[in-house]
């Protein structure tokens, strides 16, 4: 098992029996998962439980049952949750921001919320803003930015503290193709020293940037493995007379579909690992 810097042998994320309920529905159903250093793609259909999992790991949502350990901390206690929040980065699907703030001011504000050393904040903010390609707009007010630029501000605030655990929910929404390519490269660099979890419905982003795929459906684990292993699941499809697969999409997309079909055909307990 890969691990992050810190306590030797301790995974960054360790959840067991994780259950999340929304009124009468079950979003996560007894999920077990450990994550270490690297970039992990979190895939699944709409309503699979991706956002629910990310929110629990960001300590925004409290689970109905199960154990959650982040960075070696049992976050059921208030002090541990506070410590974990200082050390992680989080970008939700819809992140709150102050339109009247400049890019620099907003990212610095988040650094203050994370109780970063005041002397280190200006350089940390500059580095984060530069990494998302907004160095020339650092003093622009957020309300003047395009949707894609605002999304990059969200990424900048998530990485300003050089997080040991980075949680990103649909981070490439609103980014153009060139920006998505640059973002994938940034993810790969971040994954060299941190644990990065990217929840997305864009399978091609996972294929390009992630070292591992976690696929969930109906709140349960449907597949876990490398992108190559996921792609291999889609290689058994029927072909037409010209040798072309009758299922459109990239190898990873075909593997994604095959994994879901296999999961839906398996007994309920077969999805648990």
N, C-alpha and C positions, 0 to 999 in steps of 0.2 A: 504494500500500500504506500502510495506517495504521501508525503507529509509536508507541512509548511515549516518555515523557520520558527523556532521557539522550542517548546518542550519536545525532545526527541520521541518519535513514535506516536505522537498525538495528532490525530486528523484535525483539520480545520473545522469540519462540520461532522457531527455525529448525532444522528437522530434515530430514535427507535420507537416503534409503535405510534408514529405521529398521526393524530387524528384531528381534523379541523371540520367544524360544522358551520353551515350558514343557514340559520333557521332550521328548516326541515331537511335540507340536503346535506350530504357528506362530501366535502371538497377533497379531503385527504383521508384515506382509510387504512390506518395502521401501517404507514409507510416507514420502512427502514432504509437509511441511506448514510453513507460516509463519503466525504470528499477530502482530497488533499490538494497539494499544489498542482496548478495547471489550469487550462481553460475547459470548462465543462459546459456543453450545450444542453439546455433543458427544453425538450420538445414535447409536443402533445397537442391533440385537437383542442379547439375552443372548449372551455369548461372542464379540461382535464385535471386542473388543480395546480397549474404552473404558478400563477400569481399568488395563490394561497401559500404555496411552499416558500416562495421568495419572501413574502410578507412575514411569515413566521421566522425565517432566518434573519430578517432585518429587525426582528424584535418588535414589529409593528402590530402583529396579530398574536394573541395568546392561544395556544392549541387547547382543544377540549381534552386531549389525553396524549400521553407519550413524553419522552425525554428529549430535550434539545440541548446539546453542548456545542458551543462555538468558541474556537480558539482556546480550547481546554477549559472553558468556563460553563458551568451549569447555569443557564440564563433564566431559571425559574425564580432566582432571587434578584431583587432590585439593584443591588450593588454590582452584581455580575452583568446584568443587562446594560447598565451604564458604562461599564468598562468595555464591553463588547462593542457598543455603539461608537466609542472613541476609535476603535481599531478597524471598523469595517466601513465600506462605502456602499451607498445604495442609490439606485436610480429607479424609481417606480415608473409605471406607464405614464402617469400624469403627475409630474412633479410640481410642487408648489414653488412659486418664485415671486419676487417683487418687481413688477415691470419698470418701476422708476429707478431701480438700482442699475448701476453699470455692471458689466460682466465682472470686472475686477472686484467691485464692492460685494456682489452677491457671493462669489466664490470665497472671498475673505470672511464673509458672515458665516458661511457654513464651517469654515476652519475654526472660527471662534466658538461655534456651537460644539465642535468636537474637542474644545479645550486644548487646541494646539499651542505650542510655545509661541508667544506673540512675536518674538524676534525672528522666528522661522517662517511666519505666515507670508510676508511679501514675496519671498523667493518661491515658496510652495505654490502660491497663487499664480505667479508668473509661469512656473513650470507646467502647472495643470492646464492653464489657458493655452499655452503654446502647443501642448501635446494634442489638443483637439483642434488646432488650426485657427484659433481666434485671437492670436497675438495682436493682430492689427485692429481688432475690434474690442480690445480690453476695456476701453473707456467709453464704449457705446452703451446707451441705455437699452436694457433688455427689450423694452417695448418697440424699439426700432428694428429689431432683428427678424429675420425670416424664421419660419417654423423649424427648418433644419438647423439653423444657428442656435435657436433656443434649446434644441435637443442636445447640441454639443456643449452648451453651458451646463446642462444637466449632467453630462458625462464628466465635465471638468470638476464640478462640485463633488462628484462621487469619488474622484481619485486624488483630491487635493491633499489628503492625509496619508498618501501612499498606503492604502489599506492592505491589511493581510488577507482580508476576505472582501471581495467585490461582488455585489449582487446587482445585476442589470436586467430590467424587465422591458423587453422590446426596445433595446437601445438604438436600433438603426431606423426606427420609424421617422420618416421625414428626411432622412439623409439621401443625397443623390448617389449614383453609382460610384463616382470617384471618392466621395467621402466614406462610403461603406468599405471600399478597398483599404483606405487609410486606417479606418477604425479597426478592421480585422487585424492589420499589422500591429496596431497598438495593443489589442487584446493579447496577441501572441507574446509581445514583450512583457506585458503585465503578468502573464501566466508563468513566466520564468521564476518569479519570486513570490507570487501570491496565488491564492485560490480564487478563481473567477467563475461565477455561475451566470450564464447568459440564457434567460428565458426568451424564446422567440418562436415564431411560426415560420420563419424563413430558413428552410433547411440548407440552402446554399451558404448562408452565413456560418452555420455550424460546420459544414464540410470544409470551409476555407480557414476557419480560425480555431476550431476546438480540437483538443486531443482526445476527448471522451464525450459520449452522448448518453444522456439519461432521458429515457422516454417514459412518460407516464400517461395513463388514461384512466378516467374515472377514479382518480385519487390513488391508483396503485401503480407499482413499477411494472412496465411492460417490456423494457429492454434496457440493458446497460452494457456498453462496450465502446470500442474505438469506432471512428467514422468508417474505417475500412471494414470492420466486422459488420457494421450496419449495412454498408453497401453490398456486402457479400450476400445478405439475405434476399436482395432483389435480383440476384443473378439467375434464379431458377425459373423466371417467367417464360411463358410461351413465346415463340418467335414466329414471324410470318415466313413466307417462302424466300424472302430476300435476306433472312437472318436477323431482321430487326425486331427488337422487343415490341410486343403489342401493348406495352404499358409505357406511356410517355414519361419524361422526366429524367433527371440525372440518376446515376447509380444510387446515391444516398437517398434521393427522394423515393426511388422504387423500394429500397430497403426499409425506409420509414413506413411505407404503405404495407409492406410484407410483415413487418414486426407488429403492426396494429392488427392485421388479419390473424396472425398467429396468436396474439394475446386474446383476441375476442373469441377464438375457438378453443382456448384452454380453460380448464377448470379454474375457479376463482383463486384457489390457493396456488395455482401454478405461476401466478405473476409475482409472488413474493419471493424475495431473495434475502 
